[in-house]
Amino acid sequence: MDYGLMIGDSFAYAKDAIVGKWKQWLLLFIATLLLCIPLFGYIMTVLRGNKPAPEVTGWGTLFIDGIRYIIVTVIYALPALVIFFVTLGSVVVEILAGNPAGVLSVLGGLVFGLVIFLVVAFICSLFGTIGVIRCARTGSMGEAFNFSAISATIGKIGWINYIIALVIMGIIQFVISLLLSLLTGVPYAGTLIELIVLAPVAIFEARYLSLVYDEAGTA
């Protein structure tokens, strides 16, 4: 798997989607302002492997696909979220009860719970990423939770290759977030810039993940 080539392709794809296409970028900005729902729908079209980047049309379909995207991602996130809030909640309860000894006693459980949370979140992301792409490509939400097919797809990509690809994307996301965080200190302008660049960044990430999925040779 040529990670550098996929990153370059994804960057070029995102650039071609917006550079010199100011109307398209404006529509994507509007899609972002609408709670990102139509933007998520547009991301689903990118995950289908469409090239070049599709036009922003069919807003009704974009909203429906966006809602499907949100439902699938939320369901995959639920196990990790439950563990996180249960773990955190145990500490909050002891604090509200004014019981310092109780707080100390649950600290060990807190650390253990956070480790479990990270492990579960990582596993959910492994399956959830492929699940969302399957949903986009098959048009079926049920296929987003076809775990045997998802495992088979990851197997064809190669588990190590797949994990490395996700780690690389995680590093890129961290760097982008760090750069954008530097802008948050600028009143109004920072938030506006974040909203403007959110769509091209999302397109870049979706194209990259689509290419990773294609390594399995699966439709």
C-alpha positions as CSV (number, residue, x, y, z in Angstrom):
1,M,0.0,0.0,0.0
2,D,1.5,3.3,-1.1
3,Y,0.4,5.7,1.6
4,G,2.3,8.7,0.1
5,L,0.5,8.2,-3.2
6,M,-2.9,8.0,-1.5
7,I,-2.2,11.1,0.4
8,G,-1.1,12.9,-2.7
9,D,-4.2,11.7,-4.7
10,S,-6.5,12.8,-1.8
11,F,-4.9,16.2,-1.6
12,A,-5.2,16.7,-5.4
13,Y,-8.8,15.4,-5.3
14,A,-9.8,17.9,-2.5
15,K,-8.0,20.7,-4.4
16,D,-9.7,20.0,-7.6
17,A,-13.1,19.9,-5.8
18,I,-12.8,23.6,-4.7
19,V,-9.9,25.5,-6.3
20,G,-11.3,27.7,-9.0
21,K,-14.8,26.4,-8.2
22,W,-15.9,29.2,-5.8
23,K,-19.6,28.4,-6.3
24,Q,-19.0,24.8,-5.3
25,W,-17.0,25.9,-2.3
26,L,-19.8,28.3,-1.3
27,L,-22.3,25.5,-1.5
28,L,-20.1,23.3,0.6
29,F,-19.8,26.1,3.1
30,I,-23.6,26.4,3.2
31,A,-23.8,22.6,3.7
32,T,-21.4,23.0,6.7
33,L,-23.6,25.7,8.2
34,L,-26.7,23.4,8.0
35,L,-25.4,21.4,11.0
36,C,-23.1,19.6,8.5
37,I,-25.9,17.2,7.6
38,P,-25.7,17.8,3.8
39,L,-21.9,18.0,4.0
40,F,-21.9,14.5,5.5
41,G,-24.2,13.5,2.6
42,Y,-21.7,14.9,0.1
43,I,-18.9,12.9,1.9
44,M,-21.0,9.8,1.2
45,T,-20.7,10.5,-2.5
46,V,-17.0,10.9,-2.2
47,L,-16.8,7.6,-0.3
48,R,-18.5,5.9,-3.2
49,G,-15.3,6.4,-5.1
50,N,-16.7,9.0,-7.5
51,K,-13.9,10.8,-9.5
52,P,-13.6,13.7,-10.0
53,A,-15.3,15.1,-7.0
54,P,-19.1,15.4,-7.7
55,E,-21.0,18.6,-8.0
56,V,-23.0,19.7,-4.9
57,T,-26.5,18.9,-6.2
58,G,-29.6,17.1,-5.0
59,W,-29.9,18.6,-1.6
60,G,-32.7,16.3,-0.6
61,T,-30.5,13.3,-1.2
62,L,-27.6,15.0,0.5
63,F,-29.7,15.5,3.6
64,I,-30.9,11.8,3.6
65,D,-27.4,10.5,3.1
66,G,-26.1,12.8,5.8
67,I,-28.6,11.5,8.3
68,R,-27.7,8.0,7.4
69,Y,-24.0,8.8,7.9
70,I,-24.8,10.3,11.3
71,I,-26.9,7.3,12.4
72,V,-24.2,4.8,11.4
73,T,-21.3,6.7,13.1
74,V,-23.3,7.3,16.3
75,I,-24.2,3.6,16.6
76,Y,-20.6,2.7,16.2
77,A,-19.6,5.3,18.8
78,L,-22.1,4.2,21.4
79,P,-20.1,1.3,23.0
80,A,-17.2,3.6,23.6
81,L,-19.4,6.5,24.8
82,V,-21.2,4.3,27.3
83,I,-17.9,3.1,28.8
84,F,-16.6,6.7,28.9
85,F,-19.7,8.1,30.7
86,V,-20.0,5.2,33.1
87,T,-16.4,5.5,34.0
88,L,-16.5,9.3,34.4
89,G,-19.8,9.1,36.2
90,S,-18.5,7.0,39.0
91,V,-15.9,9.7,39.8
92,V,-18.5,12.5,39.5
93,V,-20.9,10.7,41.9
94,E,-18.1,10.4,44.6
95,I,-17.2,14.0,44.2
96,L,-20.8,15.2,44.5
97,A,-21.1,12.9,47.5
98,G,-18.2,14.8,49.1
99,N,-16.3,11.6,49.7
100,P,-12.6,12.2,49.1
101,A,-11.8,8.6,50.1
102,G,-14.3,7.3,47.7
103,V,-12.8,9.4,44.9
104,L,-9.4,8.0,45.6
105,S,-10.8,4.5,45.6
106,V,-12.3,4.9,42.1
107,L,-9.2,6.5,40.6
108,G,-7.8,3.1,39.8
109,G,-11.1,2.1,38.2
110,L,-11.0,5.4,36.3
111,V,-7.6,4.7,34.7
112,F,-8.7,1.1,33.9
113,G,-12.0,2.4,32.4
114,L,-10.2,5.0,30.2
115,V,-7.9,2.3,28.9
116,I,-10.9,0.1,28.0
117,F,-12.6,3.1,26.5
118,L,-9.6,3.7,24.2
119,V,-9.4,0.1,23.2
120,V,-13.1,-0.1,22.4
121,A,-13.1,3.2,20.6
122,F,-10.2,2.0,18.4
123,I,-11.9,-1.3,17.6
124,C,-15.2,0.6,16.8
125,S,-13.3,2.9,14.5
126,L,-11.7,0.0,12.7
127,F,-15.1,-1.5,11.9
128,G,-17.0,1.8,11.7
129,T,-14.8,3.3,9.0
130,I,-15.4,0.3,6.6
131,G,-19.0,0.2,7.7
132,V,-19.7,3.7,6.7
133,I,-18.0,3.2,3.3
134,R,-20.1,0.0,2.8
135,C,-23.2,1.9,3.6
136,A,-22.2,4.6,1.0
137,R,-21.4,2.1,-1.7
138,T,-24.2,-0.4,-1.3
139,G,-26.9,2.1,-0.3
140,S,-27.8,-0.1,2.6
141,M,-27.5,0.8,6.2
142,G,-27.7,-2.9,7.1
143,E,-24.5,-3.4,5.2
144,A,-22.8,-0.9,7.5
145,F,-23.1,-3.6,10.2
146,N,-22.3,-6.6,8.1
147,F,-19.4,-7.6,10.4
148,S,-18.4,-10.7,8.5
149,A,-18.2,-8.7,5.2
150,I,-16.3,-5.9,7.0
151,S,-13.8,-8.3,8.5
152,A,-13.3,-9.9,5.1
153,T,-12.7,-6.5,3.5
154,I,-10.1,-5.5,6.2
155,G,-8.5,-8.9,5.7
156,K,-8.1,-8.2,2.0
157,I,-6.6,-4.8,2.7
158,G,-4.4,-6.4,5.4
159,W,-5.0,-5.7,9.0
160,I,-1.6,-4.2,9.6
161,N,-1.8,-2.1,6.4
162,Y,-5.3,-0.9,7.4
163,I,-4.2,0.1,10.9
164,I,-1.2,1.9,9.6
165,A,-3.4,3.8,7.1
166,L,-5.8,4.9,10.0
167,V,-2.9,5.9,12.2
168,I,-1.5,8.0,9.4
169,M,-4.9,9.7,8.9
170,G,-5.0,10.2,12.7
171,I,-1.7,12.0,12.6
172,I,-2.8,14.2,9.7
173,Q,-6.0,15.0,11.6
174,F,-4.0,15.9,14.7
175,V,-1.7,18.3,12.7
176,I,-4.7,19.9,11.0
177,S,-6.5,20.3,14.3
178,L,-3.4,21.8,15.8
179,L,-3.0,24.3,13.0
180,L,-6.7,25.3,13.2
181,S,-6.5,25.6,17.0
182,L,-4.0,28.4,16.5
183,L,-6.7,30.4,14.7
184,T,-9.2,30.1,17.5
185,G,-7.5,32.9,19.4
186,V,-8.5,35.3,16.6
187,P,-12.0,36.6,17.4
188,Y,-14.6,35.6,14.8
189,A,-12.0,35.2,12.0
190,G,-10.7,32.0,13.5
191,T,-14.1,30.4,13.7
192,L,-15.0,31.5,10.2
193,I,-11.8,30.1,8.7
194,E,-12.5,26.8,10.5
195,L,-15.9,26.6,8.9
196,I,-14.5,27.5,5.5
197,V,-11.8,24.8,5.5
198,L,-13.9,22.1,7.2
199,A,-15.4,20.9,3.8
200,P,-12.1,20.5,1.9
201,V,-10.5,18.8,4.9
202,A,-13.5,16.4,5.1
203,I,-13.2,15.7,1.3
204,F,-9.5,15.0,1.7
205,E,-10.1,12.5,4.5
206,A,-13.0,10.8,2.7
207,R,-11.1,10.4,-0.5
208,Y,-8.1,8.9,1.5
209,L,-10.4,6.4,3.2
210,S,-12.1,5.5,-0.1
211,L,-8.7,4.7,-1.5
212,V,-7.8,2.6,1.5
213,Y,-11.1,0.7,1.0
214,D,-10.3,0.2,-2.7
215,E,-7.2,-1.7,-1.7
216,A,-9.4,-4.6,-0.9
217,G,-10.6,-4.7,-4.5
218,T,-14.2,-4.7,-3.2
219,A,-17.1,-2.8,-4.8
